[in-house]
Amino acid sequence: MNDTELQNVRRIQEKLLEILLYFQEFCEAHGLSFTLAGGTLLGAARNGGFVPWDDDADVFMLREDYEKLGPLWEQYADRDRYTYLRSDEKINIRHAAAEIRDNHTTFITRHNADLDIHQGLMLDVIPLDDVGHSKARRCAQMAASMVYCCFNFQRLPEHKGKLTVAATRAGLALVQDPKTRYRIWKGAERDVIRLGDKDSGLVASFGEGATIMRQRFPRKWFENPVYLDFEGHPMPCPADYDRWLTVSYGNYMEFPPEEEQVARHDIVFMDLDRPYTEYRGIYYCTDRT
């Protein structure tokens, strides 16, 4: 990345940190627990903050707190600043996670440029579900999660293998009605939760594709987090974050090749100083999309 690109990413990160700090304050005030996740956790362990080229932020929440977050947010959060967004029967954001979006920014990606939804910069809140105790329940849970991913995302997955892409294409072609798709994925989500057993002691992220949903970790890591410095602020992380990162990234302390040090999102347009509503019909929901 050149200097201009790095400067742009750093501006994104500064805004993301504002969202994350508000989210942490809100969770602490309302008795909700979370940990850093994905590249955000990697950055905390390796960089003491954001990975220099990352343009997103992710956190994990155990399902019981994840389900409490939305209602609490609607009642107590500063909704003039931030909006809680999650796919439901009315809208689909093509994302299995919930999002906390900044109302005063614009961050339009290729995946969502055709959608009439909130297009501000976002923090991703990823649910962790209990894993089934028996092999049969785990297999059924995996099958339900694949159905959930297909009809919740409602788009072809990238970098997920030919079989996954083909199955998703077939499923979306077979069922095109939005209301029917909603009923299917909502039922599959309920099955993922129902088939889990808390006494298994394991949790997984079932909404992120076949590879990640097979990664199962002790629930206690997320119930009893440790704190790492993140951009000068202590942030909760899985208790054995070293093992989590090793399973997820391998030798995570080693930087990837320079050609892989790129921002994650395919950004159509961003403006971190103006709200997305000013660009409706210009950069999203246009005739071209």
N, C-alpha and C positions, 0 to 999 in steps of 0.2 A: 504494500500500500504506500502511496506517496504521501507527502506531508499534508496536503490539503485533505485527502481522504481520512488520515488519522485525526486531523483537527475536527472534522465533521463527526467522526465516531466518538471523539472525546466529548463533544457537545451533547450527543445522544446519551452518553454514559452519565453526564452530570444531571440530566433530566431524569434518567432512570433511577439514579441514587435518591433524588427527591421523592419519587414514588415509593421506592423501597423503604425509606426512612419513615414516611407517613404510614405505610402499611405495617411496619413493625410497631409503631406507636399505637395504631388502631388495635392490632392483635393483642398487645400487652394490656390495653385498657379493657378489653372484652374477653380475656381469658382464653384466647386462641393461640395454638402453637403452630410453628412452621419451621422449616430449615431451608437454607440455600440449596439450590439444585443445579444440575447440569454444569454448563460453562461458568455460571456464577459461583458455584462451589469450587470449581477448578481454579478460578481466579483468586478466590479467597485463600486457598491453600498454597498456590504457587506464586501469585503476584501481590498478595495483600490487598486485592481490589479487582477491578475488572481486568479480564484478559484484554490487552491493548487494542485488539481488532474486533472485539465483541460489540454487537449493537442490540443486545437483548439482555433480559434479566429473568431468572426463573426461581421459583420457590416450590417446595413440597409442602403439602398439608395432608395429614391423615384424614380419611373420609369423614369421620365424625365432626371434625372442625371445619372441613371444607363445606359441608352442608349447612353449617351455622353461619358461614361467612356472608353469603348473599343477603339473607334477611337482616342480619345485624348491620351490614353496610347500608342498606336502604333506609334504615331507621336512624343510624348514628353517624355515618361518615359525612365528611365535607363533600357533598355531591356537586357543589359548584366547581370544585377542583378536579374531582376524580369520579369516574363512573365504573361500576361493577358490571361486567358483561359476561354472559354465559349463554350458550346455545339453548333454545327452548322451542316451544311449539310455534312461536311467532317469528323468530330470527334464527339463522344459522351462521355462526362466525367461522365455520370450517376449522375448528380447533377444539380438541377434546378438553383442554384446560379452560378454567375461568380466566378472565383478564381484568386487571385494574388499569383503566385508560385515562390519560391526562386530557382533560377537556379543552385545554388551551394550546394544544400542539396539533400538528398534522404529520402523520406517518403512514403513507399509503404504500402497500406492498402489492406485487403482481397478483398474489393469490386472492386478494380481497378488493381489487380496484373496481370490480363490477358490482359490489354489494353496497346497498344503502344502509350502512351500519356506522357506528362510531369508528373514526379513522385516526384517533389520537395515539400517541406513543403508549406502549403497554408494558406492564409487568405480568408475566404468566404465572398462574397459580395452579399447580399440577396435583391432582388427588392421588393418594396412595391407598390402595385397597388391600384388605386381608386376603391372603392366599388360601385356597382350599386345603383342607387337612389330608384328604385322600387323593390318590392319583386320578381317580375317576372325576372327582370334583374339580381338580386342577385342569384336566383336559376340557371339561365342559366350560369352565371359566375362560380358558383360552379361546375356545370356539366362539363364545358369546362376545369376547372382547374384539375378535376379528370382525364380527358383524357390526359391532358398535363403531369401530374405526371406519369401516367402509361407509356407513350411512350417516355418521356424524360429520366426517370431514367433507363428504360429497365432492371430492375431487381426486384425481389420480395421484397416488403417492409418488414422491421422487426418491430415487436411490433405495428402493425397498425390494428390488428383485422382480424378475419377469413374472413369476407366479402370482405375487401379491398384486402387481399392476393389472394382470389379466383378470384376476378374481374381482378386483374392485371395479374394473371397467364393465364386466358382465353384470355385477350387482346393480350398479347405477343405471345401466341400460335397461335392465329388467324392471326396476322400480323407479319411476321418474316423478311421481306425485310427491311434492314436499311434505304433505300431511302424513302420507303413508311412510315415507322415509323417517319422519320424526317418530311415529309409533314404533317402527322397527328398532331404531337405535336407542330409544328411551327404554324399551323393553329389554334390550340386550344389556344396557347399563344396569338395570335393576338385577338382571341375572348375575352379572359380574359381582355385584355387592352381595347378593343372596348366597352365592356359592362359596364365598369366603368364610373362613373360620378364624376368629380372633385367637383361639387357643393354638393355632398352628405357629404363632409367634413370628410369622413372616408377612411382609407386605411387598407389593409390586405396583408399578405404574402401568396400568392396563390400557391406557389410551394413546400410547406412543409407538405402536407398531410391534411386529412379531418378535424382533430381536430384544427390544428393551423390556417387553412384558415378561420375558423369560428370566430376567434378572431379579432375584428375590433376596430381600435383605431383612435382618431382624427388626421387628417393630420397635424394640426398645431403643434402637439407635435414634429414632425420631421422637420417641417419648421423652428421652433424656439427652437432649443435644449438648454439645460443647460449643464454645464460642471462639470464633476466629476474627481477626481484624479484617475489616473490609472497608477500604477507602477511609480509614481512620475511625470506624465505628464497629463495635462488637456485634457480630451477627451469629445467630444460631446455625449450627451445622450438624449433620449426622454424627453420632458419637464416635463411630469408627469411620471417619471420612476418608482416611487413607485407603481402607479396603474398598469402600464404595468407588472411589476414584480409580483405583487399580482395576477393578472389574470393568468399569465403564470406559476407561481411556488407556489402560495399560500403564506404561511408564509415563505418568502424567506430569512429572517434573521436567521432562524433556520437551522442549519447544518443537512444534511441527515444522516441516520444511517451509521455507518462505512463501512458496506458491500456495500453501494452504492457510496462510495467515490472512484471511479475508473475512469481511463482514458476512453475517449469516443471511440477512434479509435481502430479497431482490426488491429494492425500493423504487417505486414509480415516482414518488415525489415526497418531499418532507419540508416542513417549515416549523421549527421549534418555537417560533414566536407568535404564530397565528393559529386560531382554531380551525380544525378540519372543515367545519361547516362553510367556510368561505370558499372552499374549493370544490364543492359539490357541482357536478356538471362540467367541471374543468379537468380535474385529475381523477375523479371517481364518479361512477354513475353517468358516464358520458355515452354518446352514441357509438363510440369506438369499443366500449366494453359491454 
